[in-house]
Amino acid sequence: MAFWYNVVSGQVESDENKSQGDDLMGPYATQDEAAKALESAAARTKAWDDEDRAWDEQGLED
């Protein structure tokens, strides 16, 4: 079973009770992973921003 994070309600949903796709992040393997969806997304975005910054500092811009 997959789990989803609903960005509108802030609730974790399962395949059995999930809302429309536009409101969901996922799928996640566990309820805990789904509950931490926003934290995970923020961490990935920060890592990508850090990589971009390092790339730019090396003078390797597009």
C-alpha positions in Angstrom: 0.0 0.0 0.0 1.2 3.5 -0.8 0.7 6.6 1.3 0.3 10.2 0.2 0.6 13.6 1.8 -2.2 16.0 1.1 -0.8 19.6 0.9 -4.3 21.1 1.4 -5.3 19.3 4.5 -1.9 18.4 5.9 -3.0 14.8 6.3 -1.5 11.5 5.3 -3.8 9.5 3.1 -3.7 5.9 1.9 -4.5 4.5 -1.6 -7.9 3.6 -0.2 -8.9 7.2 0.8 -6.7 9.5 -1.3 -7.9 12.8 -2.6 -7.5 14.2 -6.1 -4.0 14.1 -7.5 -3.3 17.8 -7.6 -3.4 18.0 -3.8 -1.1 15.1 -3.2 2.6 14.4 -2.8 3.8 10.9 -3.1 3.6 8.0 -3.2 5.5 7.1 -0.1 6.2 3.6 1.2 5.2 4.4 4.8 2.9 6.7 6.7 6.0 8.3 8.4 7.6 9.1 5.0 4.4 10.7 3.8 4.1 12.7 7.0 7.6 14.1 6.4 6.9 14.9 2.7 7.3 18.7 3.1 10.5 18.3 5.1 11.9 15.9 2.5 11.0 18.2 -0.3 12.6 21.2 1.4 15.8 19.2 2.1 16.0 18.1 -1.6 15.5 21.7 -2.8 18.2 23.0 -0.5 20.6 20.3 -1.7 19.9 21.2 -5.3 20.3 24.9 -4.6 23.6 24.2 -2.9 24.7 22.2 -5.9 23.7 25.0 -8.2 25.5 27.6 -6.1 28.7 25.5 -6.1 28.4 25.0 -9.9 28.0 28.8 -10.4 30.9 29.6 -8.1 33.2 27.4 -10.2 32.2 29.5 -13.2 30.3 26.7 -14.9 27.1 28.5 -15.5 24.9 27.4 -18.4 
